[in-house]
Every structure is written in C-alpha cells, then in structure tokens.
C-alpha cells in the first residue's frame, strides 16, 4: 500500500505493506501485514485519518524523517466532526488547509486546534501501523501499487 501524507506544505509518500487501517477498535478490517498486533501505542508519532483511511483526503502525519519524534510506527487517530458541527463549521474556521484546496487539514496543529475549538473529535482506536515514509521514487518502484489521489467529496459530517 502507498499512502500520501500531508504535513505542513510538504506532500510525502508513506510506503507500507498492504494494510486496512480500522476506524474503531473492534474493526475486522485488519490485514496481517503492517498492523502491529497487540500493540496499542508506540511513542508519540501519530497518523491522523480524516473520517477514515484515505476516504476524503490524504492522511496527516505528525513527524517526518529527520524530525525528532519520527519513527515508522504510527499511532492511528481518526478525526470526525464533533456532535452538532458540520463541514461548513470547519470550513469557516481558521484551521482549514491553506496549502491544499482539496484537503480539509494538512497539519496536525490545525487538527488539534480544531479539536480544542470543539469542531472535531479524535478517536484513538488503539492501533499501531508500521509504515515508513519513503521518497516518492521508492514508492514508484516495481511491485508497489499506486493508490488513486481521487477522494470522495466531504459530506456534511464525517
């Protein structure tokens, strides 16, 4: 699997084994590769899935290679609209991506600020995936399957 990850103004590619990331702790969508079974937290490296794994936009990574805190192990976090809030509320906020018009969020700080403002909730399904960030050239290597960059439009709530 190849994930595209937004981090600040940088567009990165995460390469990992074919993996379905669950959006809830009891999800049966786990493939044996990439998901670290029995591990619910590892370090402070979070990967934010906006409404689910690559449903509406690329995932947002907290740290990238070269930064303190980066490891190829990601604590999965799933972002949803907060109760009583809609996409319009988020779009009217200062937390929306200024770099990517197709993305709602492109920075972890904005996601956390939106959570503090009561616009979104962040679920912690207790899943860690092993999924290193690699250069795009590596992601294009033979045997790697490219994922489409066409995402579903955001619904009013997610």
C-alpha positions as CSV (number, residue, x, y, z in Angstrom):
1,X,0.0,0.0,0.0
2,X,1.2,3.5,-0.6
3,X,-0.2,6.4,1.4
4,X,0.1,10.0,0.5
5,X,0.6,12.1,3.7
6,X,0.1,15.8,4.1
7,X,2.5,17.6,6.5
8,X,2.6,21.3,6.5
9,X,3.4,22.3,3.0
10,X,5.1,19.0,2.2
11,X,3.4,16.2,0.3
12,X,5.1,12.9,1.3
13,X,4.6,9.3,0.5
14,X,4.3,6.6,3.1
15,X,5.1,3.1,1.9
16,X,3.9,0.1,3.9
17,X,2.6,-3.3,3.4
18,X,-1.0,-3.9,2.2
19,X,-3.0,-2.8,5.3
20,X,-6.5,-1.8,6.0
21,X,-6.5,0.5,9.0
22,X,-9.5,0.2,11.2
23,X,-11.5,3.2,12.3
24,X,-12.7,1.5,15.5
25,X,-11.0,-0.8,18.0
26,X,-13.3,-3.8,17.1
27,X,-12.9,-3.5,13.4
28,X,-12.3,-6.7,11.5
29,X,-10.7,-4.8,8.6
30,X,-7.2,-5.7,9.7
31,X,-4.8,-7.4,7.3
32,X,-1.8,-9.2,8.9
33,X,0.8,-7.0,7.3
34,X,1.6,-3.5,8.6
35,X,-0.6,-3.6,11.7
36,X,1.3,-4.4,14.8
37,X,-1.0,-6.8,16.6
38,X,-1.3,-6.4,20.3
39,X,0.4,-3.0,20.3
40,X,-1.9,-0.1,21.1
41,X,0.6,2.8,21.5
42,X,4.2,3.3,20.5
43,X,6.0,6.6,21.1
44,X,4.4,9.9,20.2
45,X,4.2,9.6,16.4
46,X,0.5,10.0,15.3
47,X,-1.1,9.5,11.9
48,X,-4.4,11.3,11.6
49,X,-7.1,9.7,9.3
50,X,-9.7,12.3,8.4
51,X,-13.0,10.5,8.5
52,X,-11.3,7.2,7.9
53,X,-8.3,5.8,6.0
54,X,-7.9,8.0,2.8
55,X,-11.7,8.4,2.4
56,X,-11.8,12.1,1.9
57,X,-8.2,13.2,1.8
58,X,-4.6,12.0,2.4
59,X,-3.7,11.1,6.0
60,X,-1.9,13.7,8.1
61,X,1.4,12.8,9.7
62,X,2.8,14.3,12.9
63,X,6.5,13.8,12.2
64,X,8.6,13.2,9.1
65,X,12.0,11.6,8.6
66,X,14.7,13.9,10.1
67,X,12.5,15.4,12.8
68,X,12.8,14.4,16.4
69,X,9.9,12.0,17.2
70,X,9.8,10.3,13.8
71,X,9.6,6.6,13.7
72,X,8.0,4.3,11.1
73,X,5.5,3.2,13.8
74,X,2.3,5.3,13.7
75,X,-0.4,5.6,16.4
76,X,-3.6,5.8,14.4
77,X,-6.0,8.6,15.2
78,X,-9.3,9.0,13.4
79,X,-10.8,12.5,13.0
80,X,-14.6,13.1,12.9
81,X,-16.9,16.1,13.0
82,X,-17.9,16.9,16.6
83,X,-21.5,16.4,17.6
84,X,-23.6,19.3,16.4
85,X,-20.9,20.5,14.0
86,X,-20.8,20.3,10.2
87,X,-18.3,20.6,7.4
88,X,-19.5,24.2,6.9
89,X,-18.4,25.0,10.5
90,X,-15.0,23.6,9.9
91,X,-14.6,25.4,6.6
92,X,-15.5,28.7,8.3
93,X,-12.7,28.1,10.8
94,X,-9.1,29.2,10.6
95,X,-7.9,25.6,10.8
96,X,-8.6,24.6,7.2
97,X,-5.7,23.8,4.9
98,X,-4.3,26.9,3.2
99,X,-1.9,24.8,1.1
100,X,-4.1,22.2,-0.5
101,X,-7.6,23.2,-1.6
102,X,-8.6,19.6,-1.9
103,X,-7.7,18.9,1.7
104,X,-9.6,19.9,4.9
105,X,-6.5,19.6,7.1
106,X,-2.8,19.5,6.3
107,X,-1.2,20.0,9.7
108,X,-1.5,18.2,13.0
109,X,-1.5,21.5,14.9
110,X,-4.6,22.6,13.0
111,X,-6.4,19.3,13.7
112,X,-5.6,19.7,17.4
113,X,-6.7,23.3,17.4
114,X,-10.0,22.3,15.7
115,X,-10.5,19.7,18.4
116,X,-9.8,22.3,21.1
117,X,-12.4,24.6,19.4
118,X,-15.0,21.8,19.6
119,X,-15.2,21.3,15.8
120,X,-13.8,17.7,15.6
121,X,-13.3,14.7,17.8
122,X,-10.3,12.4,17.6
123,X,-10.8,8.7,18.2
124,X,-8.0,6.5,19.3
125,X,-8.7,3.0,18.1
126,X,-5.7,1.5,19.8
127,X,-3.9,0.5,16.6
128,X,-0.3,1.0,15.6
129,X,0.8,0.5,12.0
130,X,4.4,0.0,10.8
131,X,4.5,2.2,7.7
132,X,7.8,4.2,7.0
133,X,7.8,7.4,4.9
134,X,9.8,6.8,1.8
135,X,10.7,9.1,-1.1
136,X,8.3,9.1,-4.0
137,X,10.8,7.4,-6.2
138,X,10.8,4.5,-3.9
139,X,7.0,4.4,-3.9
140,X,7.1,4.1,-7.7
141,X,9.4,1.0,-7.5
142,X,8.2,-2.2,-9.2
143,X,5.7,-4.1,-7.1
144,X,4.3,-1.1,-5.4
145,X,0.6,-0.4,-6.2
146,X,-0.2,3.3,-6.5
147,X,-3.3,4.5,-4.8
148,X,-5.5,7.0,-6.6
149,X,-5.5,10.6,-5.5
150,X,-9.2,11.0,-6.2
151,X,-11.0,11.3,-2.9
152,X,-14.7,11.4,-2.2
153,X,-16.2,14.8,-1.5
154,X,-16.6,15.7,2.2
155,X,-20.1,15.1,3.5
156,X,-21.7,17.5,6.0
157,X,-20.5,15.2,8.8
158,X,-17.8,12.5,8.8
